[in-house]
Amino acid sequence: MTCIPIVYFSDVLCIWAYIAELRLAAVREAFGDRVRFEQRFCSVFGDTARKIPTAWADKGGYEGFNAHLRHSAEAFPEIAIHPDLWLGVRPASSMGAHLFIKAVQLDEAAGGCAPGSADETLRALRRAFFEDARDISAWRVQCEVAAAAGVDPGHVEALVHDGRAFAALSSDYQEADTLRVQGSPTLILNDGRQKLFGNVGFRIIEANIQELLRAPRADQASWC
């Protein structure tokens, strides 16, 4: 059976990646084992204390950004957004959470935690921030969320301390640069030939996957 690999770049603090979780779940339900998501990270909120005040200086600062996020979420009643997002709690960076997840991915690959633990931890971290307004840039919060997802924080800490998680995250960021990933979320299909960026609907993703399933040969052009 043909399995389509989909390299998925996102930033854990990006609301569109949070919303996209619904579409990824729909893709998994629709295609099952015929697709495989490979989670990667890109840096959009690497320095939030600089990014948000600068980007939103003329649009209300953090208050304007909060209003924008709440307005964006209104079109998606399936998700919950904390009303005080970015007002009371302001994570300094997404990089710490990315590093944590890379360590969980490594631990999962080595059999240290159950299959699917990294994806579940990533989803749980997003819920902790967007639904509960918790500071997921903090190590303590990351450990609490991971432990609730069945991950041993001690394994994660060891992989951070020995440098392997840093190497994995560096590889993600370099790959994002090589593939010219514009932002979060971005799906890469067909060895980089098909790139879906931003708020892309399920039907568009479905059409790209269906075309690859119809013509899986690398030397055969896709109509998508």
N, C-alpha and C positions, 0 to 999 in steps of 0.2 A: 504494500500500500504506500502510495506517495505521501510524504510528510513535508509540508512547506515550512521552512524556518523563517521566522519573522523576528528581525532584530529590532528591539523596542527601546528607544532612547527617551528618557524623561528626567525631570527634576522633581524630587519628592515634595517640594513646596509649591509646585505649579498647579493651579486650580484646574487647568484643562487636562492635565494628566490624571488628576483625581476624578474628573468627570469621565475621562476615557476608560477608567476601570470598568464602567458599565458596558462599554463596547467590547472590551477585551473578554469580559465574561460571556457576552453574547456570541462572540466569535468561537470561544471554547465550546459553548453549548451547541453551536451550529455545525462545527467541523470536527470536534473531538480530537482524536489522535492524528488527524490529517494536517494539523498545524502545531507548531512548537514555537512558543515565544521565548526569546533570549533577552533577558532584562539587562539593559545597559543604562548608564547615567551620563547626562550632560550637565554642564554647570550654567544655570540661569540665575539662581539665587545664592551664588557663592559668597556674596558680601551684601547682605540685605540693608545694612545701615547706610550704605552708599547708594545702592541701586534704587530703593523705593523713594527716598527723599529727592533724589535727582530726577528720576523718571516722572514723579508725580508732584514736582515742585509747583507747577502752575495749575494743578488739578486737585488741590486739597490735601496733598501729602498723604499721610497714613489714613486719615479719615476718608479722603477721596478714594484711595485704593480699597479700603474696606467697603465703601458703597459700591464700587465697581464689581467686586467679588460677589457681593450679595445680589446685585442685579443680574450678573452672569448666571448665578445658580438658580434664579427664579425659573428659568426655562427647563430646569431639570429637577422636578419635585422628588425624584427618587433619591437624591442626595441631600445630606444635611450640612448646613454651614453655620458655624457658631456666630452669633451676632457681633461679638467683639473681636473677630479675627483681625490680627495685626494691630489691635489697639492696646489691649492689656498685656499680651504676650507677643514678643517679637523675636523669633529665632534668628540668631546671628548669621547662620549659614546653613545651607543644605548639605554641605560637604561632609559633616560629621555623620549624618544619617546615611548618606551614600556609602561612606567608608564602612559603617556598621553592616549594611546590607551586603556589601562585597564580602565581608568576613563570614556572614551567614551563608552566602552562596558557596564559599570555599569549604565551610564546615559541612554543608549538605552534600557537596560533591565527594567528600571524604567519608561519608556515612555517619557523621557525628550527630546530625539531626534528620528528622523525617523528610522524605521527598515533599517538595512544595513549601517547605518552611520559609525559604527566602522570600518567595512571592507573598506568602501570608504575612510575614513580618513587614514587608513593604506596604501592603494594604493597611495593616494595623497602624503603622506609623502615620500614614496619610489620614486615617480616621481620627487618630489621636490629635492631630493638628487641626484639621478642617472641622471636625465635629465637636471636639472638646477644648480646642484652643490651648493644647499643651505644647510646651517648648521642646520640640523633638530634635533641636540641635544639642540638647543637654544629654550627656552620657547616662545619667541616672534614669531619665525618661526612656531613652532607647533600651536600656536593660530591662526596665519594668515591662515595656510593651513586648519585647522579644520573649521574656520569660513567660508571659501570658499566652504567647503563641507556641510555646513548647520548645524554645531555643535556650540552650545553656549560655548565659552571658560570659561565663568563664572561658568557654571555647572561643567566643568572639574576641574577647580581650587578648587571648594568646595570639590569635591571628593578626590582630592589630599591632601588638608589641613586636612580633617578629618581622614585620614589614610586608608580609604577603598581601594583606588587605590593601595597603597603600599601592602596591604594584598593580593589583587588579583594578583599582579605581583609576590610576594613572593610565592604564591601558584603555579603559572606557573613554576617558576624556580625549586621548590621542586618536582613538578610532572615530569619535564624533567629529573631530577636526578633519580627519582624512576623508570622511564621507560627506563633509560639508553639511553637517546637521545644523539647521537654522535655529532650532529651539525645541521646546518641550510641549507636547509629545511628538515624536517622529517615529514612524514605522518604516523599516527598510526591508524590501522584498526583492527576490530574484537577483541576488548577489549585487545589490546596489542599483539595479536598473529601474526599480520602482520605489519612489519615496513619497510617503504620505505624511504631511506635516500639519500640525495644529488641530483645530476643531473639525475633524473629519468624521462624517457620519458612518454608521454601520454598513449601509448599502454600498458605499464606495469601497470600504475595506473588503466586503464580501465579494464584490465584482472582481477586484484584483486577485483575490485568492482563487476564485472559481476559474479565472483565466489561466492561472498557473497550474491548477489541477488538470485543466483541459489539455494544456500544452507544456508539460514539465521540462522538455528538453531545453538546455541552455542555449543551443544554437537556433532555436525557433523563436521568431519575434512574437511578442505579445501585443494584442490589440489594446491593452489597457494603458 
